[in-house]
Amino acid sequence: MKVLFVCLHMPNQAPAQRFRFEQYLDYLAANGIECTYSNLLRADDYQYFYKKGYYLKKFSIVTRSFFKRLAELRKIKKYDIVFIQRESIMLGTWYFERQYAKRSKVIFDYDDAVWLEQISGPNKIFRFLKNPGKTKDIIRIADLVFAGNQYLADYAKKFNDHVVIVPTTINTDEYKPAYKIDKETICIGWSGSFSTIVHFTTCIEALRIIKQKYGSKIYFKVIGDEKYTNEELGIKGLPWKKETEVADLQEIDIGIMPLPDDEWAKGKCGLKGLQYMALAIPTMMSPVGVNTEIIRDGENGFLSSTIEEWVNKLSLLIESPQLRKSIGGKGHDTVLAFYSVNANKDFYLKYFKELPSRGE
């Protein structure tokens, strides 16, 4: 069996790709599936594509991408399955998806509410080239849809009966807890990106109160947006680095994942919280979307929606090493059982193996 994985980013660059299909490629290959990876952005494109300006460079990247996809169409029939992660190209057209569906079986995978408009600040000028509404059209022509959570699955089922929930998962062979001796200072940490730092800021008031309450006993760590600073809380954001990702997270004693209660956030698949939990870091999330399925409040993590809840539950964890260890351990067990690669890899294999023969 041959599968073409169609995506935008290089390997190890985008969380949606890393945690939804890249970490399964070796397992699929070991079980008789020949995997071909087809991304559009190259290493030197990243210094331009998500920054303000560089319009001619961005135009050349998109033009090159369009012709790459055109050239691929001549070879599509040799693949049993075309796996599309979110979209085939960074434009509003779904021409390529239609062509794939005529020549091969198609799996469409998504882990965000991508039918809603969500364009990075530097590229808002190109809004007219985007078409979030194409998501429903791609779903319609897919032979199978991988939805990251129930909210996304419910949307997909409006247009296609062949929808399965495939959670975002963690490779627990890489994410191993670093059990710590009792520390004098407690690190409250958040991990994300420049596009999601706004989510972190939704709990700033609670963190201010925590800082006033505990002073030098606590400190904060922000990973993923190196431009973010908050002098009052002593925060200087750190860049995300694949090479040090696990080690950077292991410093955290309490992991937080605040979210606004809006339609875009409901499509989130809890990745950052799952990363903390995989490392046995006690985790606190907003009760939005899939977070309420992942976390059993007070057992394997905490859910907090108000400032008072954030302050009270953070205080419990700060003051009790035993509670941090207990909550962290149960969170780790949850990931192993339901949200790990090992727990889900056979489902992936089953879906890929069965699809080509379906309908014959």
C-alpha positions as CSV (number, residue, x, y, z in Angstrom):
1,M,0.0,0.0,0.0
2,K,1.2,3.5,-0.9
3,V,0.1,6.7,1.0
4,L,0.8,10.3,0.0
5,F,0.8,12.6,3.0
6,V,-0.1,16.1,1.8
7,C,0.7,19.0,4.1
8,L,2.1,22.5,4.3
9,H,5.1,22.2,6.7
10,M,8.4,20.4,6.8
11,P,8.7,17.5,9.3
12,N,9.1,18.5,12.9
13,Q,7.8,22.0,12.3
14,A,4.1,22.1,12.9
15,P,2.4,20.6,16.0
16,A,-0.7,19.6,14.0
17,Q,1.5,17.5,11.7
18,R,3.9,16.2,14.4
19,F,1.3,15.0,16.8
20,R,-1.3,13.8,14.4
21,F,0.5,11.8,11.7
22,E,4.3,12.3,11.6
23,Q,4.9,10.2,14.7
24,Y,3.0,7.3,13.2
25,L,5.0,7.1,9.9
26,D,7.6,4.6,11.1
27,Y,4.9,2.3,12.6
28,L,2.9,2.4,9.3
29,A,6.0,1.7,7.3
30,A,6.9,-1.2,9.5
31,N,3.5,-2.7,8.8
32,G,3.7,-2.6,5.0
33,I,2.5,1.0,4.2
34,E,4.9,3.0,2.0
35,C,4.6,6.6,3.2
36,T,5.5,9.6,1.0
37,Y,5.7,13.0,2.6
38,S,4.8,16.0,0.5
39,N,5.2,19.4,2.1
40,L,5.2,22.9,0.5
41,L,7.2,25.2,2.8
42,R,11.0,24.8,2.7
43,A,13.5,25.6,5.5
44,D,14.4,29.0,4.2
45,D,10.7,30.0,3.6
46,Y,10.0,30.3,7.4
47,Q,12.0,33.5,7.7
48,Y,9.6,35.2,5.4
49,F,6.2,33.4,5.3
50,Y,5.0,34.3,8.8
51,K,6.5,37.8,9.1
52,K,5.2,41.1,8.0
53,G,6.1,42.2,4.5
54,Y,8.2,40.2,2.0
55,Y,5.2,40.1,-0.4
56,L,7.2,39.2,-3.5
57,K,8.8,36.3,-1.6
58,K,5.5,35.1,-0.3
59,F,4.1,35.3,-3.9
60,S,6.9,33.2,-5.2
61,I,6.4,30.6,-2.4
62,V,2.7,30.2,-3.2
63,T,3.4,30.1,-6.9
64,R,6.0,27.4,-6.5
65,S,3.6,25.5,-4.2
66,F,0.8,25.6,-6.8
67,F,3.0,24.1,-9.5
68,K,4.4,21.5,-7.2
69,R,0.8,20.3,-6.5
70,L,0.0,20.4,-10.2
71,A,3.0,18.2,-11.0
72,E,2.0,15.7,-8.3
73,L,-1.4,15.2,-9.9
74,R,0.2,13.3,-12.7
75,K,1.4,10.7,-10.2
76,I,-1.6,10.5,-7.9
77,K,-3.0,7.3,-9.3
78,K,0.0,5.3,-8.0
79,Y,-1.1,6.0,-4.4
80,D,-3.8,4.0,-2.7
81,I,-4.6,6.9,-0.3
82,V,-4.0,10.6,-0.2
83,F,-3.9,11.8,3.4
84,I,-4.6,15.6,3.6
85,Q,-3.7,17.4,6.8
86,R,-6.0,20.5,6.9
87,E,-5.5,21.6,3.3
88,S,-3.4,20.8,0.2
89,I,-2.3,24.4,-0.4
90,M,-2.4,27.7,1.4
91,L,-5.0,29.2,-0.9
92,G,-8.8,29.3,-1.0
93,T,-9.1,26.7,-3.7
94,W,-9.9,23.0,-3.1
95,Y,-9.1,22.1,-6.7
96,F,-6.4,19.7,-5.7
97,E,-8.6,17.9,-3.2
98,R,-11.2,17.3,-5.9
99,Q,-8.6,15.9,-8.2
100,Y,-7.2,13.6,-5.5
101,A,-10.7,12.2,-4.8
102,K,-11.1,11.4,-8.5
103,R,-7.9,9.3,-8.6
104,S,-7.5,7.8,-5.1
105,K,-9.0,7.3,-1.7
106,V,-8.8,10.5,0.5
107,I,-8.4,10.9,4.2
108,F,-9.0,14.4,5.5
109,D,-7.4,15.1,8.9
110,Y,-8.1,18.2,11.0
111,D,-7.6,19.3,14.6
112,D,-8.9,22.9,14.7
113,A,-12.1,24.7,13.7
114,V,-10.5,25.5,10.4
115,W,-13.9,26.4,8.9
116,L,-13.6,29.6,10.9
117,E,-11.4,32.5,9.7
118,Q,-8.2,32.5,11.6
119,I,-5.3,34.3,9.8
120,S,-2.0,35.3,11.4
121,G,-1.5,39.0,11.9
122,P,1.4,39.4,9.4
123,N,-0.7,37.8,6.6
124,K,-4.1,39.5,7.1
125,I,-3.5,41.4,3.9
126,F,-4.0,38.1,2.1
127,R,-7.4,37.4,3.6
128,F,-9.0,37.6,0.2
129,L,-6.9,34.6,-1.0
130,K,-8.2,32.4,1.8
131,N,-11.5,30.5,2.0
132,P,-12.2,28.8,5.3
133,G,-15.5,27.6,3.8
134,K,-13.7,25.1,1.7
135,T,-13.3,22.9,4.7
136,K,-16.9,21.6,4.3
137,D,-16.3,20.9,0.6
138,I,-13.1,18.9,1.4
139,I,-15.0,17.0,4.0
140,R,-17.7,16.1,1.5
141,I,-15.3,14.5,-1.0
142,A,-13.3,12.6,1.6
143,D,-13.6,8.9,1.9
144,L,-12.8,9.2,5.6
145,V,-12.4,12.1,8.0
146,F,-10.1,12.1,11.0
147,A,-11.6,14.6,13.5
148,G,-9.5,15.5,16.5
149,N,-12.4,15.7,19.0
150,Q,-16.2,15.4,19.2
151,Y,-16.8,19.1,18.4
152,L,-14.9,18.7,15.1
153,A,-16.6,15.3,14.4
154,D,-20.0,16.8,14.9
155,Y,-19.2,19.5,12.3
156,A,-17.8,16.9,9.8
157,K,-20.9,14.7,10.2
158,K,-23.0,17.4,8.7
159,F,-21.3,16.7,5.4
160,N,-20.0,13.2,5.5
161,D,-21.1,10.0,7.3
162,H,-17.6,8.5,7.4
163,V,-16.1,10.3,10.3
164,V,-13.9,8.9,13.1
165,I,-12.5,10.7,16.2
166,V,-8.7,10.4,16.2
167,P,-7.3,12.2,19.2
168,T,-4.1,14.2,19.1
169,T,-1.5,12.0,20.8
170,I,1.8,12.0,22.6
171,N,4.8,9.8,21.9
172,T,5.4,8.6,25.4
173,D,8.6,6.9,24.4
174,E,10.0,10.5,24.1
175,Y,7.9,12.2,26.7
176,K,9.1,10.7,29.9
177,P,8.5,12.3,33.4
178,A,11.5,13.8,35.2
179,Y,10.6,13.2,38.8
180,K,12.0,16.0,40.9
181,I,13.1,16.3,44.4
182,D,11.2,18.9,46.5
183,K,11.9,22.3,45.1
184,E,12.1,25.6,47.0
185,T,10.6,27.5,44.1
186,I,7.7,26.3,41.9
187,C,7.6,26.9,38.2
188,I,4.1,27.6,36.7
189,G,4.5,27.1,32.9
190,W,2.7,27.6,29.6
191,S,3.7,26.4,26.2
192,G,2.3,27.6,22.9
193,S,3.2,29.9,20.0
194,F,3.1,33.5,18.9
195,S,-0.4,32.9,17.6
196,T,-1.8,31.5,20.8
197,I,0.0,33.7,23.4
198,V,-3.4,35.6,23.6
199,H,-4.8,32.5,25.3
200,F,-2.1,32.7,28.0
201,T,-3.0,36.3,28.7
202,T,-6.6,35.3,29.6
203,C,-5.4,34.2,33.0
204,I,-2.9,37.0,33.7
205,E,-5.1,38.5,36.5
206,A,-5.1,35.2,38.4
207,L,-1.3,34.9,38.0
208,R,-0.9,38.4,39.4
209,I,-2.7,37.4,42.5
210,I,-0.7,34.2,42.8
211,K,2.5,36.3,42.5
212,Q,1.4,38.7,45.2
213,K,0.4,35.8,47.4
214,Y,3.6,33.6,47.0
215,G,6.3,36.1,45.9
216,S,9.6,34.4,45.3
217,K,8.2,31.0,46.0
218,I,6.9,30.8,42.5
219,Y,8.1,31.9,39.0
220,F,6.6,31.7,35.5
221,K,7.8,30.2,32.3
222,V,6.4,30.9,28.8
223,I,7.6,28.7,25.9
224,G,6.8,29.4,22.2
225,D,6.8,33.2,21.9
226,E,10.2,34.7,22.4
227,K,8.9,38.2,22.0
228,Y,6.5,38.0,24.9
229,T,7.4,39.9,28.0
230,N,5.6,40.7,31.3
231,E,7.9,42.7,33.6
232,E,5.4,42.6,36.5
233,L,5.5,38.8,36.5
234,G,9.1,38.5,35.6
235,I,8.4,36.7,32.3
236,K,10.6,36.7,29.2
237,G,9.3,34.3,26.6
238,L,11.5,31.5,25.3
239,P,11.5,30.3,21.7
240,W,10.2,26.8,20.9
241,K,13.0,24.4,19.9
242,K,12.4,20.8,18.9
243,E,15.7,19.8,20.2
244,T,15.0,21.0,23.7
245,E,11.2,20.8,23.8
246,V,10.9,18.0,26.4
247,A,13.7,19.3,28.6
248,D,12.1,22.8,28.5
249,L,8.8,21.4,29.6
250,Q,10.3,19.2,32.3
251,E,11.3,22.3,34.3
252,I,7.6,23.1,34.8
253,D,6.0,22.1,38.1
254,I,2.4,23.2,37.2
255,G,1.3,23.4,33.6
256,I,-1.5,25.7,32.6
257,M,-3.7,25.8,29.5
258,P,-6.1,28.7,29.7
259,L,-8.5,29.2,26.8
260,P,-11.3,31.7,25.9
261,D,-14.7,30.0,25.7
262,D,-15.3,30.6,22.0
263,E,-15.9,28.6,18.8
264,W,-12.3,28.4,17.8
265,A,-11.1,27.2,21.2
266,K,-13.8,24.5,21.2
267,G,-12.0,23.0,18.3
268,K,-8.7,22.7,20.1
269,C,-7.5,19.1,20.9
270,G,-5.8,19.8,24.3
271,L,-2.3,19.2,23.0
272,K,-0.4,21.5,25.4
273,G,-2.3,20.0,28.4
274,L,-1.5,16.5,27.1
275,Q,2.2,17.3,26.8
276,Y,2.3,18.4,30.5
277,M,0.3,15.3,31.6
278,A,2.6,13.0,29.6
279,L,5.5,14.3,31.7
280,A,3.5,13.8,34.9
281,I,3.2,17.6,35.4
282,P,0.0,18.5,37.3
283,T,-2.2,20.3,34.7
284,M,-4.8,23.0,34.9
285,M,-7.0,23.8,31.9
286,S,-10.0,25.9,31.1
287,P,-13.2,23.8,30.8
288,V,-13.5,24.4,27.1
289,G,-14.1,21.8,24.4
290,V,-12.2,18.5,24.7
291,N,-10.5,19.6,27.9
292,T,-13.6,18.6,29.8
293,E,-13.1,15.0,28.4
294,I,-9.4,14.8,29.2
295,I,-9.5,16.2,32.7
296,R,-11.5,14.8,35.6
297,D,-11.5,17.8,37.9
298,G,-9.5,17.2,41.1
299,E,-8.5,13.7,40.0
300,N,-6.1,13.8,37.1
301,G,-5.9,17.6,36.7
302,F,-7.9,20.7,37.4
303,L,-10.5,22.7,35.4
304,S,-10.8,26.4,36.2
305,S,-13.0,29.0,34.5
306,T,-13.0,32.0,36.9
307,I,-10.1,34.0,38.5
308,E,-11.1,32.7,41.9
309,E,-10.9,29.1,40.7
310,W,-7.6,29.6,39.0
311,V,-6.2,31.2,42.2
312,N,-7.6,28.6,44.6
313,K,-6.6,25.6,42.6
314,L,-3.1,26.9,41.8
315,S,-2.7,27.6,45.5
316,L,-3.5,24.0,46.4
317,L,-0.9,22.7,44.0
318,I,1.7,25.2,45.1
319,E,1.3,24.4,48.7
320,S,1.2,20.6,48.4
321,P,4.1,18.5,46.8
322,Q,2.0,15.4,47.5
323,L,-1.0,16.8,45.5
324,R,1.3,17.8,42.6
325,K,2.7,14.2,42.6
326,S,-0.7,12.6,42.8
327,I,-2.4,14.7,40.2
328,G,0.6,14.5,37.9
329,G,0.8,10.8,38.1
330,K,-2.9,10.3,37.3
331,G,-2.6,12.7,34.4
332,H,0.4,10.6,33.1
333,D,-1.7,7.5,33.4
334,T,-4.6,9.1,31.4
335,V,-2.2,9.9,28.5
336,L,-0.8,6.4,28.5
337,A,-4.2,4.8,28.4
338,F,-6.0,7.1,25.9
339,Y,-3.8,9.8,24.3
340,S,-0.5,8.1,23.6
341,V,0.8,6.8,20.2
342,N,1.0,3.3,21.7
343,A,-2.7,3.4,22.6
344,N,-3.8,4.6,19.2
345,K,-1.3,3.2,16.6
346,D,-3.3,0.1,15.8
347,F,-6.4,2.2,15.1
348,Y,-4.4,4.2,12.6
349,L,-3.1,1.1,11.0
350,K,-6.7,-0.4,10.8
351,Y,-8.1,2.7,9.1
352,F,-5.4,2.8,6.5
353,K,-5.6,-0.9,5.8
354,E,-9.3,-1.0,5.4
355,L,-10.0,2.1,3.4
356,P,-8.8,1.0,-0.1
357,S,-11.1,-2.0,-0.1
358,R,-14.1,-0.1,1.2
359,G,-16.9,0.1,-1.3
360,E,-15.5,-2.6,-3.6
